[in-house]
Amino acid sequence: MNTKHFLAALLIAAFAACAPDSPKEKEGDPEDPEIPENPEIPENPEEPQKLQLDTLKIGDFYDEGIVYAVDEDFVHLVSMDEVTCSWAQESVSTIKVGTEANSADGYENTVMFKERADMDKFEAAAWCIYKGDDWYLPSRTELSQVTNGLKLNNTTTVDSLNQVIIANGGDAFKASSYYWSSCEHATDATKAWSVRLADKGHSSFVKKGSRPVRAVRRLSLKEAPAADDGDDPVSGEPGDYEVFLLIGQSNMAGRGALIEGDDQPFDEKVFLLNAIGIPEPASNPLNRYSTIKKDIAQGINPGFSFSKKIAQHTGKKVLLVVNARGGTALYEWKPGSSTGYYASAVSRAKKAQKYGKIVAILWHQGESNSGNPDGYLTGLKTIVDALRSDLKIPDAPFIAGEIAEWHSNASKFNPVIQQISTVISNSDWVSSKDCGWLKDESDPHFSRDGQILLGNRYADKVISYCYTEQ
């Protein structure tokens, strides 16, 4: 028996000894049951690096995870972060991977995805695999164990746990939601099983639908964790990307016309953070994975020419995090706003940081504030200060763009943007001069050529701030 199967056997035996009776299987979203009272989980202990593996207990934070179970052989972790995605993309949503309908071992299931050439299309499993370090998509049984161990069926407990998780940079548990498992429906190839953490209820959903996902991992108390099979699917080692955050309203989202071939990767060194937080070869439109975008066609934005010029100048891989939304005003981007625009940008940027440092932030917004720009820079400074603090990038340059020079309020707004460095440290602006209109002079959006020109100007500024010695 190889190590992988030996570990699987031990884990199955452990679950068999402690797993509760399986709840009734059902389809759809049943009403929330009455939540029983449970004792609170242990308080968060010392910093993770100070803990020893053999002293860990339930509720401890260790190596980017939370301990949800400890048995004779393993410490079991559930990830601090999560993502919402499909179990499988539309193109493969009817394919049976071969996972067990009620497996006790998500690791064995996940290996089946890992061995497929089209692994990336199975989004829930792919996100777990890309985390590295033997994280995997849990089985139904393992998700039930997460509820058991962390008492997620107790409102007071989950609220307390979530406060600590958020304070440590993680994502709150959605206890009342159904999370994808690695188990497929036994007879319906279009569905996979999920588990509601609040009560361990099982429901099957169509694979192409979106549900939250948490990864799990087990650490052996008797031997080193089993080595990963095959090459790390991440392109390059974590940390070797130059990361850029692109946010703002419609011109940053991109309204420039797309042409044939734009949907294909445009530079071997340029990558885009996709919907599940993984770098993929960049293709247009670059705002398509924005978690806040409008439900309209996205077009060319400044990131297209910007990223190519940065990659050409540095010879390094570039990772774009694009999270813009048209028609938004400055107040909607402020930290704590009910819109969630700021929180969404920070959440995606944090996911990108495991691939490299955030070099600079590109901002294009202002059309919605151009009629009365008084106090604009003060409000913008609040956002920039918060971004630099929350992302731990105190010196990252912040580059803003002028609105279209033909805009009726350009004479009011652009002189304000030109003064940005007097209010915000390590900041600058780029001109919109000669960036032509998309339709006519009544249109505030830049054309394809205008977006390309604007992107090159953003690149020139970033190069002058960040790469002058190269």
C-alpha positions, 0 to 999 in steps of 0.5 A: 500500500502506498503512502497516499492510500495508507493515509486515506485508510487511516483517515477513513477509519478515524471518521468511521469511529467519530462521524455522526449518522448521516443527515437526510439527503435532500435536494434544494434549499430546506428551511434553516433548522432551529440551531441548538446551543453548543459550548464555544470553541477555544480562544485563539492561541498564540501566533501560528509560528509559535505552535508545535504540531503535536500541541495543536487543538481545535480552534487553533490557527496554524499554517493558513488554516484552522484546526477542526479535528485532531485524532491519533494520526492527524491534525485536520485544518480548514482554510482561513479563506474561501471562494465562491465558484462553480463545481464545474464550468458549463463545458464540463458540467456533465462529466463524471470525474469518478468521485464517490457519492458519499466518500469519506476522503476528499483527498482521494477524490481531489487527486482524480481532478489533479490528474486531468488535463482539463483540471482548471475547468473543475473550479472548486477542486482547482482552487483548492489544489492551487493553494498548494501544500496538499490542500484539497476539496473536502468530502461530504463527511469532512465538511460535516466534521468541520461543523462538528469540530468548530461548532458552526451550528451555534450562532454565538460560536460562529460569530465569535470565530468569524470575528477572529478569522476576519481579524487574521485576514481570513473570510467569515464562514457562511454557516447557513450556506451550502458548501461544495464537497468533492462528492458527485451525485450517484446517478445524475452527472450534472449534480454534485453534493454540498453540505450546509455547515450550520446543520450538516444538511446534504443537498445536490446542486447542478455543477455549473452553479456557484457555491462557496468553497473551503479547502481542507488539509491534514498534517500527519502526527507520525510522519511528514505530510505526503509529497504532492503528486506531479508538478505544482500547477501554478505557473511559476513559484509563488511570489514571482509576479509583479501584481497591479490593482486596477480599480475605478469606474467605466473607463477602468472597467473598459468600454473600448471596442474589442476586435477579433483575437482579443479573447486570446492571451496577448502576452506570455508574461501577462496574467489575470487573476481569475474568478477563483483567485488563480493567475491565468494567461491574460486575455480581453476583456480584463474586467470580466472577473470583476466581482462588482462589474455591471451586467453589460459587455466589458471592453478594452481597458488601460490594463491591456497596453499597460501590462504589456509595456511593464512586462516588456520593460521588466522581463517579469511576469505581470499579474493584473487584478481588475475590479472596476464598475461603471457609474460609481461615485467616490463615496461608494468606494470608501471603506465600510460602504454598503456597496462593498466595492472597497471590500471586494477590491481588497479581498481579490488583491489579498488573494493575488498577494500570495503570487507576488507583491502589489507594485502599484494601484491604478485608478480611473474614476471621477466622471460621477464626481466631476460636477462638484470636485471640491473635497475629491482628493480628501475623500480619495486619500481616505481610500488610498490610506485604507488600501495601503494599510489593509494590503500592507503596501505603505509605499505603493504608488497610486496613479490616477487618470484624467477624465476625457478632455472633451467631458463637459466637466473636464475643466473642473475636474482634471485640474483637481486630479493634477494636484493629487501629489499635494494631498496623497503621498507617492501619487501621480496622474496621467493625461487623457489628452488625445485619447479619442472618444468611443462614439462621439463628444457626448460619450465619456468613454475612451475608444480602443486607441484611447484606452491603449494610449492611456494604458501606455501612460500609466505604464510610463508613470509606474516605470518611473516610480518603480523601475528606474534602476532597471 
